[in-house]
Amino acid sequence: MAPARRFVDLHTHSTASDGSLNPAQVVERADERDLAAVALTDHDTVDGLAPAGEAAAAFPALKLVCGIEVSARWPDGTLHLLGLGIDPPSQATRDLAAALLGARRDRNPRILARLGELGIPMEMDELLALKQDRPEGEPVIGRLHIAQRLVARHVVASIQEAFARYLGPGGRAYVDKERLAPRDVIAAIHAAGGLAVLAHPVGLGCQNAAQLQRAVKDFADDGLDGIEVYHTDHDERQTRQYLDLARQFSLGVTGGSDFHGQGKPDAILGRPRVPLAVLSERFRQKLLR
């Protein structure tokens, strides 16, 4: 009898957005890692969930959690919210994805225009060529794809340099995109049948513990369900801090790798190890039933 699987990864990406493995390959790798559950949480799209679900049917010991990752309005750092356990075919899910993709369609040409002004011409066709292995549906083009082309063309030496010099906040070609307020994103996730989770809180860029505490309290007041305590970018001190905040505001605890594949080679699917036991009964009932 095979031993029970004891770990989960509730934050991964595929070629449906900016990952390098297609949805079926993400599922296959999760099974190879002997995970009890894996969430596919592509940026702004649910197009990868159907092929992921088809692949998951071959691995009865692995539970696929349907998800999405959404950027929300935030003044300083980066605020991402995960929708876990969403209903992909629902009208609410389709409406949310359509609004998010519309914001991307507006942003990408503006970034390319700025790069052109800097003497770095780039066409959308170059970026679409990176999306050959993707599910059906509108291709999701993001800054990571632009960064990959900048590296391939030897404009920069690394993805990190591309964001630091050009694509990140303060970069020479940075363009912000239209974002919903956190409350509206949380409400949209709930309307889509999911649980709203604060992703990688380190990205908020809070200057001190009090500022972070106020932010999490505000999100909890807006209906936030959980916090991603365990994440590739969190050190031990931060993990303890986020666990304390989860307890303080009665938030569910989750965790994931933020796996992208080649675009983020340090993020390894199944790492950090997130015990199934850290999930609250509410999260287990919703995500693993």
VOBA-1610 file (N, C-alpha, C; in pm, whole numbers, padded with zeros to 5 digits, always signed):
BEGIN
Met+00084-00119+00000Met+00000+00000+00000Met+00088+00124+00000Ala+00062+00217-00091Ala+00144+00338-00101Ala+00120+00428+00020Pro+00226+00493+00070Pro+00209+00585+00183Pro+00124+00705+00142Ala+00051+00760+00241Ala-00033+00876+00215Ala+00053+00996+00177Arg+00005+01074+00085Arg+00078+01194+00045Arg+00050+01305+00147Arg+00155+01380+00184Arg+00142+01471+00298Arg+00172+01617+00264Phe+00201+01649+00137Phe+00240+01785+00103Phe+00161+01837-00017Val+00148+01971-00024Val+00073+02036-00131Val+00155+02151-00188Asp+00120+02193-00308Asp+00176+02314-00369Asp+00058+02388-00430Leu+00020+02500-00367Leu-00101+02571-00406Leu-00073+02701-00481His+00038+02703-00558His+00072+02822-00636His+00168+02783-00747Thr+00116+02759-00868Thr+00199+02722-00983Thr+00147+02791-01109His+00235+02797-01210His+00199+02862-01337His+00239+02772-01454Ser+00165+02787-01563Ser+00188+02706-01683Ser+00200+02798-01805Thr+00209+02736-01922Thr+00215+02813-02046Thr+00086+02890-02073Ala-00019+02862-01998Ala-00140+02942-02013Ala-00114+03088-01977Ser-00015+03112-01888Ser+00027+03249-01861Ser+00176+03260-01890Asp+00260+03262-01786Asp+00403+03285-01810Asp+00492+03173-01760Gly+00438+03052-01749Gly+00520+02937-01715Gly+00579+02872-01840Ser+00674+02782-01820Ser+00738+02716-01935Ser+00691+02573-01957Leu+00615+02516-01863Leu+00554+02385-01881Leu+00407+02403-01912Asn+00354+02318-02000Asn+00211+02328-02027Asn+00132+02272-01908Pro+00002+02297-01902Pro-00075+02256-01784Pro-00063+02107-01751Ala-00066+02021-01853Ala-00054+01878-01827Ala+00082+01844-01767Gln+00186+01910-01813Gln+00320+01885-01761Gln+00334+01930-01615Val+00266+02040-01580Val+00266+02085-01440Val+00203+01977-01352Val+00092+01923-01397Val+00023+01817-01322Val+00112+01694-01311Glu+00174+01654-01421Glu+00262+01537-01420Glu+00378+01556-01324Arg+00437+01675-01323Arg+00549+01698-01232Arg+00503+01697-01088Ala+00385+01749-01061Ala+00332+01746-00925Ala+00313+01602-00878Asp+00266+01517-00966Asp+00251+01376-00929Asp+00387+01311-00906Glu+00486+01345-00988Glu+00621+01294-00968Glu+00677+01335-00832Arg+00633+01450-00783Arg+00678+01500-00652Arg+00598+01438-00537Asp+00505+01349-00571Asp+00421+01282-00470Asp+00340+01382-00389Leu+00289+01485-00454Leu+00207+01583-00385Leu+00065+01531-00368Ala+00002+01574-00259Ala-00139+01541-00238Ala-00229+01631-00322Ala-00183+01756-00346Ala-00263+01850-00424Ala-00171+01953-00489Val-00215+02002-00605Val-00145+02111-00673Val-00250+02207-00726Ala-00225+02336-00709Ala-00315+02438-00763Ala-00249+02502-00885Leu-00321+02506-00995Leu-00276+02581-01111Leu-00336+02721-01101Thr-00248+02822-01087Thr-00293+02959-01058Thr-00231+03055-01159Asp-00263+03037-01285Asp-00205+03123-01387Asp-00253+03267-01371His-00169+03360-01418His-00203+03501-01411His-00319+03534-01505Asp-00428+03584-01449Asp-00535+03647-01525Asp-00608+03556-01623Thr-00590+03426-01613Thr-00657+03336-01707Thr-00687+03202-01642Val-00792+03138-01693Val-00826+03003-01648Val-00818+02905-01765Asp-00756+02946-01875Asp-00752+02862-01995Asp-00675+02732-01973Gly-00585+02730-01877Gly-00508+02608-01852Gly-00578+02505-01767Leu-00690+02542-01708Leu-00752+02451-01611Leu-00817+02329-01676Ala-00876+02345-01793Ala-00937+02229-01859Ala-00834+02124-01898Pro-00724+02160-01967Pro-00624+02057-01996Pro-00557+02002-01871Ala-00542+02085-01768Ala-00486+02034-01643Ala-00579+01931-01581Gly-00709+01957-01587Gly-00806+01863-01533Gly-00806+01731-01608Glu-00791+01738-01740Glu-00784+01615-01819Glu-00662+01534-01780Ala-00549+01603-01760Ala-00427+01532-01722Ala-00439+01472-01583Ala-00504+01546-01492Ala-00514+01501-01352Ala-00596+01373-01339Ala-00682+01347-01436Ala-00765+01225-01430Ala-00680+01099-01429Ala-00556+01110-01479Ala-00468+00994-01482Ala-00393+00973-01351Phe-00411+01065-01256Phe-00335+01058-01130Phe-00431+01069-01012Pro-00498+00960-00979Pro-00602+00966-00875Pro-00551+01003-00738Ala-00420+00989-00711Ala-00367+01025-00580Ala-00339+01175-00568Leu-00354+01249-00679Leu-00325+01392-00682Leu-00454+01469-00704Lys-00478+01569-00618Lys-00594+01655-00633Lys-00554+01784-00704Leu-00623+01817-00814Leu-00601+01943-00883Leu-00695+02049-00824Val-00637+02161-00783Val-00715+02273-00733Val-00718+02380-00842Cys-00837+02420-00883Cys-00852+02522-00988Cys-00830+02660-00927Gly-00741+02738-00989Gly-00710+02868-00933Gly-00676+02972-01037Ile-00647+03091-00989Ile-00607+03204-01070Ile-00528+03299-00980Glu-00436+03376-01038Glu-00363+03479-00964Glu-00396+03614-01025Val-00432+03709-00940Val-00480+03840-00984Val-00402+03950-00915Ser-00359+04050-00991Ser-00296+04169-00933Ser-00405+04265-00887Ala-00384+04326-00771Ala-00478+04425-00718Ala-00406+04557-00695Arg-00483+04661-00682Arg-00427+04795-00664Arg-00356+04804-00529Trp-00235+04859-00533Trp-00155+04872-00411Trp-00054+04984-00433Pro-00034+05073-00335Pro+00042+05195-00361Pro+00192+05178-00378Asp+00252+05081-00312Asp+00398+05075-00311Asp+00454+04949-00377Gly+00437+04834-00311Gly+00493+04710-00364Gly+00397+04644-00462Thr+00385+04514-00450Thr+00301+04435-00540Thr+00200+04355-00458Leu+00075+04366-00494Leu-00032+04293-00426Leu-00093+04193-00523His-00071+04065-00496His-00132+03959-00575His-00224+03878-00485Leu-00336+03840-00539Leu-00433+03758-00467Leu-00458+03631-00547Leu-00457+03518-00478Leu-00489+03390-00539Leu-00636+03359-00517Gly-00701+03313-00622Gly-00834+03258-00608Gly-00825+03107-00615Leu-00843+03039-00504Leu-00830+02893-00497Leu-00967+02828-00489Gly-00985+02723-00567Gly-01112+02652-00566Gly-01221+02723-00644Ile-01181+02802-00745Ile-01281+02871-00827Ile-01351+02773-00918Asp-01465+02818-00970Asp-01543+02739-01065Asp-01512+02791-01205Pro-01426+02723-01283Pro-01381+02777-01411Pro-01492+02812-01508Pro-01599+02731-01523Pro-01699+02765-01625Pro-01795+02876-01583Ser-01790+02922-01458Ser-01890+03017-01411Ser-01878+03150-01484Gln-01990+03219-01496Gln-01990+03351-01561Gln-01904+03449-01483Ala-01904+03439-01351Ala-01822+03529-01269Ala-01674+03510-01299Thr-01631+03385-01316Thr-01491+03358-01349Thr-01458+03413-01487Arg-01545+03391-01583Arg-01520+03441-01719Arg-01514+03594-01722Asp-01602+03658-01646Asp-01603+03805-01641Asp-01474+03858-01581Leu-01428+03794-01475Leu-01304+03838-01410Leu-01187+03824-01505Ala-01174+03707-01570Ala-01062+03685-01661Ala-01067+03782-01779Ala-01186+03811-01830Ala-01198+03902-01942Ala-01151+04042-01906Ala-01186+04088-01786Ala-01142+04221-01742Ala-00991+04226-01725Leu-00933+04121-01671Leu-00789+04117-01647Leu-00712+04114-01778Leu-00759+04033-01873Leu-00691+04025-02002Leu-00703+04157-02079Gly-00814+04226-02061Gly-00829+04356-02125Gly-00724+04455-02076Ala-00693+04452-01947Ala-00590+04540-01892Ala-00453+04506-01949Arg-00427+04377-01971Arg-00299+04337-02031Arg-00290+04384-02177Arg-00400+04370-02249Arg-00399+04414-02390Arg-00367+04563-02401Asp-00410+04640-02304Asp-00383+04783-02305Asp-00238+04812-02266Arg-00184+04736-02176Arg-00052+04766-02121Arg+00062+04727-02214Asn+00055+04607-02273Asn+00170+04555-02348Asn+00216+04646-02462Pro+00126+04699-02546Pro+00174+04788-02653Pro+00242+04913-02599Arg+00200+04960-02483Arg+00262+05079-02424Arg+00404+05048-02377Ile+00425+04929-02324Ile+00561+04890-02286Ile+00649+04880-02409Leu+00598+04817-02514Leu+00677+04802-02636Leu+00707+04938-02699Ala+00613+05030-02690Ala+00637+05164-02743Ala+00750+05232-02668Arg+00752+05216-02538Arg+00859+05277-02458Arg+00994+05214-02489Leu+00995+05083-02506Leu+01120+05019-02545Leu+01168+05071-02681Gly+01074+05090-02773Gly+01110+05144-02904Gly+01172+05282-02892Glu+01117+05365-02803Glu+01172+05499-02781Glu+01313+05493-02724Leu+01344+05384-02657Leu+01478+05366-02599Leu+01574+05299-02697Gly+01529+05279-02820Gly+01614+05215-02921Gly+01615+05065-02914Ile+01509+05007-02855Ile+01498+04862-02844Ile+01364+04821-02907Pro+01355+04824-03040Pro+01227+04790-03103Pro+01191+04644-03080Met+01065+04619-03051Met+01017+04483-03028Met+00873+04476-03075Glu+00840+04371-03148Glu+00705+04352-03201Glu+00629+04248-03119Met+00498+04261-03118Met+00416+04166-03045Met+00433+04024-03100Asp+00460+04012-03230Asp+00479+03879-03288Asp+00596+03806-03223Glu+00698+03878-03182Glu+00811+03816-03112Glu+00764+03750-02983Leu+00675+03815-02914Leu+00625+03764-02787Leu+00528+03649-02809Leu+00444+03661-02911Leu+00350+03554-02941Leu+00422+03426-02980Ala+00542+03440-03037Ala+00621+03321-03076Ala+00662+03241-02954Leu+00666+03305-02837Leu+00700+03234-02714Leu+00582+03153-02661Lys+00466+03171-02721Lys+00344+03110-02670Lys+00294+02997-02758Gln+00385+02928-02825Gln+00343+02819-02915Gln+00280+02704-02838Asp+00337+02670-02723Asp+00287+02557-02644Asp+00195+02610-02536Arg+00074+02642-02573Arg-00021+02700-02479Arg-00159+02642-02505Pro-00247+02648-02406Pro-00384+02602-02428Pro-00458+02694-02523Glu-00574+02648-02569Glu-00657+02733-02652Glu-00706+02852-02570Gly-00737+02961-02640Gly-00782+03081-02572Gly-00688+03196-02601Glu-00720+03312-02548Glu-00638+03429-02572Glu-00502+03414-02505Pro-00391+03434-02578Pro-00260+03422-02516Pro-00237+03530-02412Val-00181+03492-02299Val-00151+03586-02192Val-00006+03627-02205Ile+00016+03751-02248Ile+00151+03804-02262Ile+00180+03896-02144Gly+00294+03875-02079Gly+00328+03956-01964Gly+00471+04005-01969Arg+00510+04074-01864Arg+00645+04132-01860Arg+00753+04026-01861Leu+00725+03907-01808Leu+00825+03802-01810Leu+00860+03762-01953His+00761+03759-02041His+00789+03727-02181His+00876+03835-02245Ile+00847+03961-02215Ile+00929+04070-02267Ile+01071+04059-02213Ala+01083+04026-02085Ala+01216+04009-02024Ala+01293+03897-02092Gln+01225+03788-02124Gln+01291+03676-02191Gln+01347+03719-02327Arg+01271+03801-02400Arg+01320+03849-02529Arg+01438+03944-02512Leu+01435+04026-02409Leu+01548+04116-02384Leu+01675+04037-02354Val+01661+03926-02283Val+01777+03839-02257Val+01823+03772-02385Ala+01729+03718-02462Ala+01764+03647-02585Ala+01833+03739-02685Arg+01798+03866-02682Arg+01859+03963-02774Arg+01982+04031-02715His+02024+03984-02597His+02147+04032-02531His+02140+04180-02495Val+02019+04230-02475Val+02004+04366-02424Val+02039+04369-02276Val+02004+04262-02206Val+02038+04244-02065Val+02091+04103-02047Ala+02153+04082-01932Ala+02215+03951-01907Ala+02122+03854-01836Ser+02014+03904-01776Ser+01928+03816-01696Ser+01787+03873-01688Ile+01695+03787-01649Ile+01558+03830-01625Ile+01556+03937-01517Gln+01636+03918-01411Gln+01640+04014-01302Gln+01684+04151-01350Glu+01786+04154-01438Glu+01833+04282-01490Glu+01726+04348-01578Ala+01653+04268-01652Ala+01548+04323-01736Ala+01443+04396-01653Phe+01405+04337-01542Phe+01307+04402-01455Phe+01366+04523-01385Ala+01491+04511-01340Ala+01554+04622-01269Ala+01572+04743-01359Arg+01613+04722-01482Arg+01646+04833-01572Arg+01526+04884-01651Tyr+01436+04794-01688Tyr+01332+04832-01783Tyr+01189+04807-01736Leu+01160+04691-01679Leu+01022+04646-01669Leu+00960+04655-01531Gly+01042+04664-01427Gly+00989+04677-01292Gly+00953+04821-01260Pro+00882+04845-01149Pro+00851+04982-01107Pro+00978+05067-01100Gly+00974+05181-01164Gly+01092+05266-01171Gly+01179+05239-01292Gly+01153+05128-01363Gly+01231+05095-01482Gly+01198+05188-01598Arg+01285+05196-01693Arg+01274+05294-01801Arg+01156+05268-01895Ala+01110+05145-01901Ala+00995+05112-01987Ala+00875+05064-01906Tyr+00875+05091-01776Tyr+00767+05040-01692Tyr+00636+05113-01722Val+00531+05035-01733Val+00395+05088-01747Val+00306+05010-01650Asp+00239+05082-01565Asp+00147+05015-01473Asp+00022+04973-01551Lys-00049+04876-01499Lys-00173+04836-01564Lys-00291+04865-01472Glu-00406+04878-01532Glu-00525+04906-01454Glu-00557+04787-01364Arg-00572+04815-01236Arg-00599+04708-01139Arg-00726+04739-01061Leu-00791+04633-01018Leu-00906+04647-00930Leu-00858+04672-00787Ala-00942+04732-00706Ala-00914+04747-00564Ala-00915+04609-00498Pro-00837+04590-00391Pro-00835+04458-00324Pro-00974+04405-00290Arg-01059+04493-00238Arg-01195+04450-00200Arg-01270+04394-00320Asp-01253+04459-00436Asp-01324+04414-00556Asp-01269+04281-00608Val-01135+04262-00598Val-01078+04134-00639Val-01127+04022-00548Ile-01128+04047-00418Ile-01175+03946-00323Ile-01321+03911-00352Ala-01402+04013-00377Ala-01543+03988-00407Ala-01559+03908-00537Ala-01476+03939-00637Ala-01483+03866-00764Ala-01443+03720-00745Ile-01341+03694-00665Ile-01300+03556-00638Ile-01412+03481-00567His-01475+03547-00469His-01586+03482-00399His-01701+03454-00496Ala-01730+03549-00585Ala-01838+03528-00682Ala-01807+03412-00775Ala-01676+03388-00799Ala-01634+03276-00883Ala-01627+03145-00805Gly-01668+03148-00679Gly-01674+03027-00599Gly-01547+02992-00526Gly-01449+03085-00524Gly-01319+03054-00466Gly-01292+03117-00331Leu-01178+03080-00275Leu-01125+03140-00153Leu-01014+03236-00193Ala-01015+03356-00135Ala-00918+03459-00168Ala-00801+03453-00071Val-00680+03441-00128Val-00559+03423-00047Val-00457+03531-00085Leu-00400+03595+00015Leu-00292+03692-00009Leu-00166+03616-00048Ala-00120+03638-00172Ala-00001+03569-00222Ala+00125+03642-00178His+00231+03565-00154His+00365+03616-00118His+00361+03756-00056Pro+00316+03767+00070Pro+00304+03900+00132Pro+00434+03978+00137Val+00547+03911+00121Val+00674+03985+00116Val+00672+04086+00002Gly+00595+04059-00103Gly+00590+04148-00218Gly+00520+04279-00191Leu+00447+04290-00081Leu+00378+04414-00050Leu+00476+04529-00026Gly+00597+04496+00012Gly+00697+04599+00034Gly+00673+04682+00158Cys+00606+04626+00258Cys+00580+04701+00381Cys+00711+04733+00453Gln+00719+04853+00509Gln+00843+04900+00569Gln+00867+04846+00709Asn+00760+04804+00776Asn+00775+04753+00912Asn+00658+04661+00945Ala+00668+04598+01062Ala+00567+04499+01101Ala+00431+04563+01122Ala+00429+04686+01174Ala+00301+04753+01199Ala+00229+04783+01069Gln+00303+04826+00968Gln+00242+04854+00839Gln+00185+04728+00777Leu+00259+04618+00785Leu+00211+04491+00733Leu+00086+04446+00807Gln+00087+04461+00938Gln-00028+04421+01018Gln-00153+04499+00978Arg-00139+04630+00956Arg-00254+04711+00914Arg-00306+04666+00779Ala-00212+04636+00688Ala-00255+04593+00555Ala-00333+04463+00562Val-00281+04365+00635Val-00348+04235+00643Val-00484+04250+00712Lys-00491+04335+00814Lys-00619+04359+00880Lys-00720+04417+00781Asp-00676+04513+00700Asp-00767+04572+00602Asp-00816+04466+00502Phe-00724+04380+00457Phe-00764+04274+00363Phe-00863+04178+00430Ala-00836+04145+00556Ala-00926+04056+00628Ala-01064+04119+00643Asp-01067+04250+00670Asp-01195+04320+00680Asp-01269+04319+00547Asp-01192+04312+00437Asp-01252+04309+00303Asp-01297+04168+00264Gly-01271+04070+00350Gly-01318+03934+00322Gly-01210+03835+00286Leu-01082+03872+00300Leu-00973+03778+00270Leu-00991+03650+00349Asp-00964+03537+00283Asp-00983+03406+00347Asp-00853+03346+00400Gly-00740+03376+00335Gly-00616+03309+00375Gly-00494+03390+00338Ile-00379+03341+00384Ile-00251+03404+00358Ile-00149+03297+00320Glu-00071+03326+00217Glu+00031+03233+00170Glu+00153+03247+00262Val+00156+03165+00364Val+00263+03170+00464Val+00393+03115+00407Tyr+00383+03003+00337Tyr+00500+02934+00284Tyr+00517+02968+00136His+00635+03017+00100His+00660+03061-00038His+00811+03061-00063Thr+00846+03042-00187Thr+00987+03038-00226Thr+01064+03160-00178Asp+01001+03277-00179Asp+01070+03401-00145Asp+01068+03435+00003His+01009+03351+00086His+00999+03380+00228His+01112+03311+00306Asp+01180+03386+00392Asp+01278+03323+00480Asp+01207+03276+00607Glu+01281+03216+00699Glu+01219+03158+00819Glu+01152+03264+00905Arg+01215+03381+00918Arg+01156+03486+01000Arg+01024+03533+00940Gln+01021+03553+00810Gln+00898+03597+00745Gln+00789+03492+00755Thr+00826+03367+00739Thr+00727+03260+00750Thr+00662+03262+00888Arg+00741+03278+00992Arg+00685+03286+01129Arg+00596+03408+01144Gln+00641+03520+01087Gln+00562+03644+01097Gln+00427+03628+01029Tyr+00423+03566+00910Tyr+00298+03551+00837Tyr+00208+03448+00905Leu+00268+03348+00967Leu+00190+03251+01042Leu+00121+03318+01161Asp+00193+03407+01228Asp+00134+03482+01340Asp+00019+03570+01293Leu+00035+03634+01177Leu-00072+03718+01124Leu-00194+03635+01087Ala-00171+03517+01031Ala-00283+03429+00999Ala-00363+03395+01125Arg-00292+03365+01231Arg-00360+03333+01358Arg-00433+03454+01413Gln-00366+03570+01406Gln-00423+03691+01464Gln-00554+03730+01397Phe-00562+03711+01266Phe-00681+03755+01192Phe-00767+03639+01143Ser-00744+03520+01201Ser-00825+03401+01171Ser-00829+03372+01021Leu-00711+03376+00958Leu-00698+03348+00816Leu-00645+03207+00795Gly-00690+03142+00689Gly-00636+03012+00655Gly-00491+03022+00611Val-00415+02918+00637Val-00273+02911+00600Val-00259+02829+00473Thr-00187+02884+00373Thr-00156+02808+00253Thr-00009+02827+00220Gly+00033+02764+00111Gly+00171+02781+00067Gly+00192+02720-00069Gly+00294+02770-00137Gly+00325+02716-00269Gly+00458+02766-00319Ser+00502+02708-00428Ser+00634+02737-00483Ser+00636+02863-00569Asp+00521+02899-00630Asp+00517+03002-00734Asp+00598+02954-00855Phe+00586+02827-00883Phe+00661+02763-00991Phe+00626+02824-01126His+00730+02861-01203His+00714+02909-01341His+00796+02827-01440Gly+00891+02751-01390Gly+00981+02681-01481Gly+01102+02766-01514Gln+01136+02776-01642Gln+01258+02843-01684Gln+01262+02990-01646Gly+01146+03055-01641Gly+01144+03198-01609Gly+01183+03229-01467Lys+01161+03135-01375Lys+01198+03152-01234Lys+01263+03022-01188Pro+01387+02998-01227Pro+01448+02868-01200Pro+01466+02836-01052Asp+01466+02937-00967Asp+01483+02912-00824Asp+01355+02861-00759Ala+01242+02876-00826Ala+01114+02829-00773Ala+01090+02687-00822Ile+01105+02591-00733Ile+01097+02449-00766Ile+00963+02393-00721Leu+00892+02329-00812Leu+00761+02277-00780Leu+00771+02181-00661Gly+00684+02203-00563Gly+00687+02121-00442Gly+00777+02173-00333Arg+00844+02287-00356Arg+00929+02351-00256Arg+00886+02496-00242Pro+00876+02544-00118Pro+00901+02474+00007Pro+00798+02364+00033Arg+00833+02275+00122Arg+00742+02167+00155Arg+00629+02224+00239Val+00507+02214+00188Val+00390+02268+00257Val+00306+02150+00305Pro+00306+02123+00435Pro+00231+02007+00485Pro+00081+02024+00465Leu+00019+01918+00421Leu-00127+01917+00410Leu-00191+01953+00544Ala-00123+01919+00652Ala-00178+01940+00786Ala-00194+02087+00821Val-00125+02181+00751Val-00139+02322+00787Val-00269+02381+00736Leu-00336+02314+00642Leu-00461+02366+00590Leu-00572+02351+00694Ser-00650+02456+00710Ser-00763+02449+00802Ser-00869+02356+00746Glu-00961+02316+00832Glu-01069+02228+00788Glu-01152+02293+00677Arg-01172+02424+00689Arg-01247+02495+00584Arg-01177+02485+00450Phe-01045+02505+00449Phe-00971+02499+00324Phe-00968+02356+00270Arg-00955+02259+00358Arg-00955+02120+00312Arg-01088+02083+00248Gln-01196+02124+00314Gln-01328+02090+00262Gln-01352+02155+00126Lys-01304+02278+00110Lys-01327+02350-00014Lys-01236+02302-00126Leu-01108+02279-00096Leu-01010+02254-00200Leu-00985+02107-00228Leu-01006+02022-00131Leu-00964+01883-00145Leu-01078+01783-00143Arg-01201+01830-00132Arg-01313+01736-00125Arg-01334+01664-00258
//
